[in-house]
Amino acid sequence: MSKHKIAFILDRNYFSTQYLEPDTSFFLMKECCLRGMAVYAITADNLFLNGNKPEAIAYRIKFNNFNLELPASIEKLSLNELDMILFRVNPPITMNYIFLLNILDYIDQSKVLVINSPSGIKKVNEKLYINNFADITPKSLVSSNLKVIKDFIKEIKKTVIKPLNNYGGNGIFYLKSDDKNQNSIIETATNSGETPVLIQEYLDRVYLGDKRIVLLGKEPIAAIVRIPPKDDFRANMCRGGKLQPCEITDQDREICKKVSNRLINDGIFFAGLDIIDNKLTEINVTSPGFFIRKINPLLNIRLEEKIVDYMESFIREIKDD
């Protein structure tokens, strides 16, 4: 049985809300426990820096009859004594979020692998990063300038405006060039020209679905498609999107091949790629959700097994070095 020590850094309210609806972190913690790992959960408010030593107050995670026991025992941990840390704190990317990543920068990453790496998360903005691959993305603009934005929308005709630091479809607008609400929407999205946003070409075939590809390192290991509800263009699950099984196509593999090397070089090992009509629209890296609870029965797999296999291979690689 594995003796590895692994910690999950989670939202501060994780154990008051999230465990009621099993999420990706839940399934990964469970699989690690089943393999005999020592599993710890650290909520964001329990992470701290003692001088130059990253430490935490952690809950020891256990499963009873395959159900998560609410954490009872807590202990102080030195993060440099762990084998691996999974940073699973959800956006938005606020200054407090950046402060957490700055604490993790003090971890000795020659001994402890942090997935995804704090420097990588700071570098890889989920909306901006796709512009490194402009040949496979929709036409886009990042700006806070009201005139520049309006000129772009006039040229493209149909667009989507996205905040750069949010998730789950929050704050996203669909905007046509002849919309009488255009000024108001742009002013709201940009905080009256103070905040840059992503303006992206609207892809009409979104009604066929927004594909999410689970990328581990260089390998796409699963894919599902999210179908938007009839009364919305957003396909996010929290917005009423419905999951359907789908294949990983040759075009999907080409997209993964183009982005994976750069992601790995930037310290991103887990990612969720969003693809609409063969165009890369986002790369989710902060706390990528893989819909394990629904993907597993849809695709007849245990996605958490593949992910933890990947994690253990990294731990062995570090220890061998």
N, C-alpha and C positions, 0 to 999 in steps of 0.2 A: 504494500500500500504506500501511496505517496506521503512523504513527510514535509512537503513544501509548505511554506507560510505565505499566504496571499491575503492582501487587503483590498477592499472595495471602498473607495471614497464616494459618498452618496449625498444627495440633497439633505438638508438639515431636517426636513419633515418626512423623510423616507418611511420611517417606521410608524408614523401616525396615519399615513394615507397609502403609500405606494404598495405596501405588502398585501393590501386587500385585493389588488388587481395584479397578479404576477407579471412582472416585466422582464426585460432582458437580464438585468442584474440579478433578479430573483433566481432565474433558471441557471445562470452561471455560478452563483453562490451554491446552489443546490448540487450541481454537478461536481464542483470542487470538493464539497463535503463528502459526496459519495465516493470520491477517489481517496479519501483519507487525508486531505489537506487540512491544515489549520487555517480556518477562514475567519477573517475579521472584517467588520463593517465600521467605517469611520464616517460619521456625518460631518458635513462641512464645518459646522461650528466647533467640532472637537479636534480640528487640525491646528497645530501651532508650531512655532519655531522657538526653541530654547537655546538662546545664543545662536550658534550656527548649526544646531542639531534639530532636524525635522522630527517632530514627535506627535503623538495623538492619544486621545482617550478613545479606546476601541471597544466595540462589542464583539464577543466571541459568538460566531454563528454556528448553530446546530440545527439539524432537521430531525424531527421525530415522526416516524411513520410517513416520511416523505413530505411532511408539512413543516414550514418554518416555525420554529419556536421563537416567540418574541424575546429579544435579547434581554438577559437578566444580568449576567456577569460582565463587568467592564474591567479593563486593565489599561495601564499606560504602556504604550509601544514606542520603541525607537524604529522609525521607518527604515533606517539603514540595516535593520536586522531581518527584514522581510526578503522573500525571493522575488515577489512581483507585486505591483500595485496597479489596479485598474481605476482610473479616474472617470467616474460616472456621474458627475454633477451636470445637470441640465442647464442650458442657456436660460435667460439672456446673458450675454457676456458683459457684465457690469465691472466696475472697478474692484468690487469685492471678489468677483470671480478671478480677475487678474491677480489679486493678492494671494489667493489660494495657489494659483499656478506658480507664483514667485516663491512661495514656501517650498513647493515641490522641487524647485530648481536646486535646493540644497541637498537633495538625495544623491548619494553616490551611485550614479547610473552605470558604473562599471560592475557593480554588484547587485543592484536592484533595478529591474526593468519596469519602467512606468509606461503603461499603455492607456491612451496615447500620451506621448511625451509632453510635458508642460511647454517646452519651447515649440514643439510642433503645433500644439493647439493655439498658442499665441500667434504663430505664423500663418496658419492655414484657416483663414476666415472662410466659413462654409459657403458664403455667397460670392466673395471676391476671387477665391482661389481658382475657380473654373476658368477665369480669364487667361490662365497659363495655357489653356488648350482651346484657343479661340476657333480653331477649325472644326471642332465637334460640339460647339455650344451655340445657343441662340444668340442673335445680335443683342448686345447689351451696352449699357452706359452706367457708370457710377459717378454720381454728382450730387451736390446740394444746390447748385445754381438753378434757379427757377426757369430762366430763359433757355439755358442749355437743355434742361429736361424737356421743356415744351417743344423745342425744335426737334428733339429726338423723337418724341411721341408723334409729332406731325409727319415725320418721315416714315416711321414704322407702321403707323395707323392703329395697331392694337398691341397693347403692352400690359405687363404685370409689374407693379412696383413692390419691392420687398425691402424691409428693414435689414440691416447688415448684422444685427446682433440678436435676432430672435429665432423662434422655431415653432413648429406645430401649426403653421399657417397664420400665426398671429401678425396682425398689422399689414397683411398683403392686400393690395388693391388691383382690380382689373380696370384698365382705363383705355378708352378709345379716344382718338384724336378729336372727335366731334362731341365728346361728352361735355355737357354744360357744367358739370361738377369738377371739371379738370383743374381749375385753379385751386379750389378748396381742397381737393384730394392731394395735390402736390404740396400745398402749404402744410397740410396735416402730416403727410408722410415725412417731410423734411424739417418739421418744426420751424416753418417759415424761413427755410433756406439755411438753417443752422446745421442740419444733420445729413450727411451723405446717405443715399439710398441706392439700391440696384434697380435699374429700369431694364426690363428684359422683354424681348420680343415674345408676344403671346403665341403659343403653338396651338393651332385649332384642333389638332388631333389629340389633345389632352383628354377628350371625352372617351378615347379608347384606353386611357389609363396612364398613370405615372408609375413607372417601373422602379422598384427598389432592389438594387443588387448588393448582396452582402459580400464585401471584399476583405479577405484576410491576406495580408501581404500582397502577393501577386495573383492570388487565386480567387476568382469569383465562385463562391460555394453554394449560393442559393439565390433565387430571385422570385419576387412576387410582383403583381401589378395591383395598384390601388385605383379603383374606379370612382370618380367623383360623383356625388349625388346630383340629381337632376337640377336642383336649385342652386348649385354652387360650382365654381370652376376649380376649387381646391379639393385635392384628393386625400388630404391628411385623414388618418383614422379618427382623430379627435374632432374632425369636421364632418363626419358621416361617410367617409370613404369606405368602400368595400374591397376586401382582399380577394384576389383570384390567383390561382396558380399560373405560372408561365415558364417558358423555357429560357435558358441563357443562350442567346443567339451568337452567331459568329461576329456580328456587329458589336454586340455587348462585350465580347471578349477582346475585340480590338480596342474599344474604349478603355477597358480595364488595363490592357497592356500599355496604353499611352500614358495613363495617369499613375500607375502603381509604383514605378521606379522613383518618380519624384516624391510621391507620398512617403515612401519608405525612407528616402534620404532626409526628409523633413521630420521623421520620427512618428509618422502616422502608420499604424499597423492594422487597426480596425477602421473600416469606413463603410458608410452606406451611400452608394451612388444612386442618384435620382436621374432617371432618363425618360424623356418624353419624345416620342416620334424619332428615336435614334439620336437625340440631342441631349448632351449632359447639362442638367440644369442646376444641380447642387451636389456638393460632396459633404456628407455629414460626418463630423469627426469628434465633436465635443462629448457626446454620450450617445453614440449611434444606436438607435432602437431597431431591433431585427424582428419584432413581432413574433418571437419564438412560440408563444402560446398558440398562435393561429397558423404560423408557417408549418410547424411540425405535422399536424394532422393533414394540412393541405397537400404537403409534398411527401408525406410519409417518411420523415427524417427526424433525427434528434440533433438539431442544429447546435445545441449547447455542447454536445460531444465533440464535434469538429472544432469548435472554438477553443475548448479547454485542451484538446490535443495540441492545437497550435500554441497555446500558452505554455504548456509543459515542454514543448520542443525548445522554446526560447530559454526556459529555465535551465534545461540540460546544457544548452549551448553556452550560457554564461558560466555555469559551474565547470564545464570542461575547460574553458579558457583559464 
